[in-house]
Amino acid sequence: MITPTDIRHGKVLIVDDQEANILLLERILRGAGYDAITSTTASAEVCGLHLKNSYDLILLDLQMPGMDGIQVMEGLKGIEPDGYLPVLVITAQPDLKLRALRAGARDFISKPFEISEVLARVNNLLEVRLQHNRLQKYSEGLEQQVRERTADLKNNYMETIFTMMRAAEYKDGDTGVHVRRISYYSREFAGILGQDDDFVDMVFFASPMHDVGKIGIPDHILSKPGSLTPDEWQIMKEHTLIGSKILGNSKSAYLMMGAEIALDHHERWDGGGYPNGKRGENISLPARIVNICDIYDALRSRRPYKSAFDHNKAMDIITHGDDRTRPEHFDPLILAAFQKDHQAFNDIFEKHPEKV
């Protein structure tokens, strides 16, 4: 568990060509208890400093002489092996914000600084970064541990995944129960489809990671109560790519399946999904399973734009369609399996209800 003390000990680099801005940010952060702060006015030094010190968060001014903030982020991509940039950009120009987010920034703070905004965004991004680092370190040793340890390892591993997924779901306003239900739905589907025990076991542990990439989506987009703009929707869809990158650099079979699911779980059988418009069996089987599970659970759950539907309503939408969901979106064999064993999914939902 990441504690407030862990967050305050996070290593922060402030990059701004104006000494006054650096002094102000240092004063704000040190006043809140942050004790590992470094700063520089030379943007060309950032990549070397990060390579040496592995900062947990970089507060980066976009408009600087020499290398601007976008160029600095391009350099940082070569240092971060998984492409995750721990960058919080500083800008007074609204038109630069979207460009920075597309370049890999996690979020932004505006000039002139508001103390409450600075502290909130720094705290949130440090917490996500520390959680991300913890998962990466855990993943590196997972394969050997799976061979050596007993079934207790799987239970502990599952709790670690759920902790990480709750961080992602918390950003999305969810209670965290959603990821547990996805595990149980997916295991049920794998059994119905006649998959072997290894596949059933793997999909149970890998499926909760389907939305891990949401930790890389800015809060103002993820939690927006109204409709997203086309540009915001393009950024939102990138959670599939982010999740695949986070999980894909591993030898663990669980995380590799998790990466497949993260990448493909919004693809559709008819080719109308994202991010790659895959069609039919070009979509991985675990992702096809999670796709229908995720949609069923979303229909059963409360959302800012809809109330929760009962089981019969959710089943009717999946099997007959509405203005958002069509039966041709699903693998026909998986859809037939759902129709045959639909009551099992209602039982899972009722056993793990929404938290109020």
Secondary structure as GFF3:
##gff-version 3
##sequence-region A 1 356
A	DSSP	alpha_helix	4	8	.	.	.	ID=ss1
A	DSSP	beta_strand	12	15	.	.	.	ID=ss2
A	DSSP	alpha_helix	19	31	.	.	.	ID=ss3
A	DSSP	beta_strand	37	40	.	.	.	ID=ss4
A	DSSP	three_ten_helix	43	45	.	.	.	ID=ss5
A	DSSP	alpha_helix	46	53	.	.	.	ID=ss6
A	DSSP	beta_strand	57	61	.	.	.	ID=ss7
A	DSSP	alpha_helix	69	77	.	.	.	ID=ss8
A	DSSP	beta_strand	87	91	.	.	.	ID=ss9
A	DSSP	alpha_helix	94	102	.	.	.	ID=ss10
A	DSSP	beta_strand	107	110	.	.	.	ID=ss11
A	DSSP	alpha_helix	115	140	.	.	.	ID=ss12
A	DSSP	alpha_helix	142	148	.	.	.	ID=ss13
A	DSSP	alpha_helix	151	171	.	.	.	ID=ss14
A	DSSP	alpha_helix	177	192	.	.	.	ID=ss15
A	DSSP	alpha_helix	197	206	.	.	.	ID=ss16
A	DSSP	three_ten_helix	207	216	.	.	.	ID=ss17
A	DSSP	alpha_helix	219	222	.	.	.	ID=ss18
A	DSSP	alpha_helix	230	237	.	.	.	ID=ss19
A	DSSP	alpha_helix	239	248	.	.	.	ID=ss20
A	DSSP	alpha_helix	253	264	.	.	.	ID=ss21
A	DSSP	three_ten_helix	280	282	.	.	.	ID=ss22
A	DSSP	alpha_helix	285	300	.	.	.	ID=ss23
A	DSSP	alpha_helix	311	320	.	.	.	ID=ss24
A	DSSP	three_ten_helix	327	329	.	.	.	ID=ss25
A	DSSP	alpha_helix	332	340	.	.	.	ID=ss26
A	DSSP	alpha_helix	342	351	.	.	.	ID=ss27
###
